[in-house]
Amino acid sequence: MSSFTSRLRFAAKLASIHFLISLTIAILTAILVFKIWYPHPFMIIAGGLVMFALIVVIDVVCGPLMTMILSNPKKSRRAMIFDFTVIGLVQLSALIYGLHAVYMARPLYYAFDKDRFEIVSAAQLPQDALQQAESKWQKLPMWGPKLISIDCSAQKQDKLESFMLSASGFPPIARPFCWQEFNAQRDLPAIQKAMKPVLLLMNRHPEKKSIIEKAIRKTGLSQEQLFFLPFTNDQVFSWSALLDKDGKIVGYVEAEGFM
């Protein structure tokens, strides 16, 4: 067996072990990101899927590749430990940086606003925005987006001021002084008044009939029992929330719901 073949097998074995370790860490990280910070469909709407993909590429691909390149059976034990320590630190630094970026961009709240549900992420909030909110709202949620209600009337904003804020990228959901706890008795009637039969969504998007029908089946309700409203953030407008007759969200579908 040539020295090159021997080195290749040695490096491939270590890289395979490194890959399995990296893959395990990526799976555990995915549970944190996609089950807690970015549950479906927030992972797509808020961009969590793209950011997490970058983390996976760095940790699952680049780490084992570096091990493959640097591994050599002729190196001393001390040199190998040094190499693996450096690779591990590079991977750990990239993972921490990536998770921090994903965390800082995480969706915080979503609320009904006139004719849609709108999402706000941590990245949307100006640094001093929370100072305008009540004390209970100044600590942002850490464990997933929460349904709230919005009411800006306490600030006595006129329509022009509110329009200018929205045009500047700060819709009511992105104004912490408008946040309040969701109250079903108060808020559901407004949602029920605005929601539309899901049949209208299917008629609007005949090319997505199979996608919409699949989303309907997941809810466990019939088409006649379902309604919809747009489910958006400041950049993505291609999703809708599926609601039951009481105005409660029971599912989501990738179909733009503005009429």
Secondary structure, DSSP 8 states (H G I E B T S, - for coil): --HHHHHHHHHHHHHHHHHHHHHHHHHHHHHHIIIIIS-TTHHHHSSHHHHHHHHHIIIIIIHHHHHHHH--TTS-HHHHHHHHHHHHHHHHHHHHHHHHHHHHT-EEEEEEETTEEEEEEGGGS-TTGGGGS-GGGSS--SSS-EEEEE--GGGT--HHHHHHHHHTT--GGG-GGGEEE--HHHHHHHHHHH-EEHHHHHHH-GGGHHHHHHHHHHHTS-GGG-EEEEEE-SS----EEEE-TTS-EEEEESS----
